[in-house]
Amino acid sequence: MRFEGKTVVITGGAGGVGQALVKLFAAEDARLMISDVDAMRCQAVAEQARAAGAQAEYLAGNLRDKAYCEALIEGAAQHFGGVDILLNNAGIIPRGTIEETTDEMWFTALDVNLTAVFFLSRAAIPYMKARGGGAIVNTSSVWGIYPGPGHVAYCTSKGAVAALTKNMGRDAAPFNIRVNAVCPHEINTPMIRTGFERRGLDPDKAIQELNKTVPLGRIAEPEDIADVIAFLASDQARYIAAETLEVTGAKPVSG
Ligand SMILES: NC(=O)c1ccc[n+]([C@@H]2O[C@H](COP(=O)([O-])OP(=O)(O)OC[C@H]3O[C@@H](n4cnc5c(N)ncnc54)[C@H](O)[C@@H]3O)[C@@H](O)[C@H]2O)c1
């Protein structure tokens, strides 16, 4: 029970990796504040966590809204008396080269993937300081480190999350607050599956093909990434700070 009595805020809690995070932290006795823009699924995920015996609250809303980001942290602190762990997991993936990227695509990607991480972390750090420490795990992407083709807004936002992680990690470390990021390659979640559907492909077949491109033999399942995020949030990673950890199954970025 690595997270017994710890309050954890999870964004994107109704998504692929988010649901795996909720299950994992619920099973390890954390107190959960679950966030997602999809109110119905956010509520359903919180109810599943409660049914599994966890203390779980949720606050649905849009991470593009600064007031919502701040209310989420305040809500966790009010319900549970503080904040110990923040998992900035939510993300969106607009597709396009710079010429194909509209202003709306650009600002949405930057708002959700980057600026919300800034708002949430800034609101959470004072609560972590009051607790004598804490952990923030951001979800960047291996495409933020080595950009993949044709996703300029996404890759830029994820690259900035990696830079923000190193900056915050440096500044927060003296307060015993460890800030790290996970940088996954492809994960079998709705994010990637809906992308295949939009391109007229069968997601199961497309993932079978994608699996062949990974030296470990398959793309990641949500639980593979949730396990790494939980490790970084736990005391087992007590000397890891301001780090970006690539989780790729040994697959390089190419194309
Ligand atoms: N799936 C992949 O291949 C992959 C690879 C590398 C990194 N990532 C990153 O992993 C993280 C988790 O992604 P996933 O694959 O589980 O995706 P997902 O689409 O399954 O889940 C993302 C969740 O974020 C929520 N969300 C989106 N916009 C929001 C907003 N404006 N406000 C609040 N919530 C919002 C969605 O409703 C969704 O539930 C993301 O940051 C993503 O960029 C994913």
The ligand as an ORCA input file, in Angstrom:
! r2SCAN-3c Opt
* xyz 0 1
  N      -2.120      7.028    -26.273
  C      -0.876      7.259    -26.674
  O      -0.374      6.652    -27.634
  C      -0.017      8.258    -25.925
  C       1.367      8.309    -26.199
  C       2.162      9.208    -25.501
  C       1.601     10.051    -24.554
  N       0.245      9.979    -24.319
  C      -0.310     10.875    -23.310
  O      -0.877     10.091    -22.280
  C      -1.896     10.864    -21.615
  C      -3.137     10.005    -21.450
  O      -3.656      9.766    -22.745
  P      -4.610      8.539    -23.137
  O      -3.906      7.794    -24.190
  O      -5.089      7.855    -21.916
  O      -5.758      9.375    -23.863
  P      -7.349      9.349    -23.696
  O      -7.832     10.161    -24.842
  O      -7.829      7.970    -23.518
  O      -7.564     10.133    -22.310
  C      -7.384     11.520    -22.181
  C      -8.454     12.035    -21.229
  O      -8.254     13.455    -21.077
  C      -9.523     14.068    -21.063
  N      -9.449     15.454    -21.542
  C      -9.181     15.844    -22.816
  N      -9.293     17.177    -22.911
  C      -9.627     17.636    -21.677
  C      -9.924     18.933    -21.167
  N      -9.907     20.015    -21.958
  N     -10.237     19.034    -19.863
  C     -10.280     17.939    -19.059
  N     -10.048     16.683    -19.496
  C      -9.722     16.539    -20.806
  C     -10.370     13.237    -22.027
  O     -11.775     13.402    -21.817
  C      -9.876     11.824    -21.765
  O     -10.692     11.142    -20.821
  C      -2.091     12.101    -22.473
  O      -1.413     13.208    -21.888
  C      -1.446     11.740    -23.785
  O      -1.008     12.862    -24.516
  C      -0.563      9.106    -24.962
*
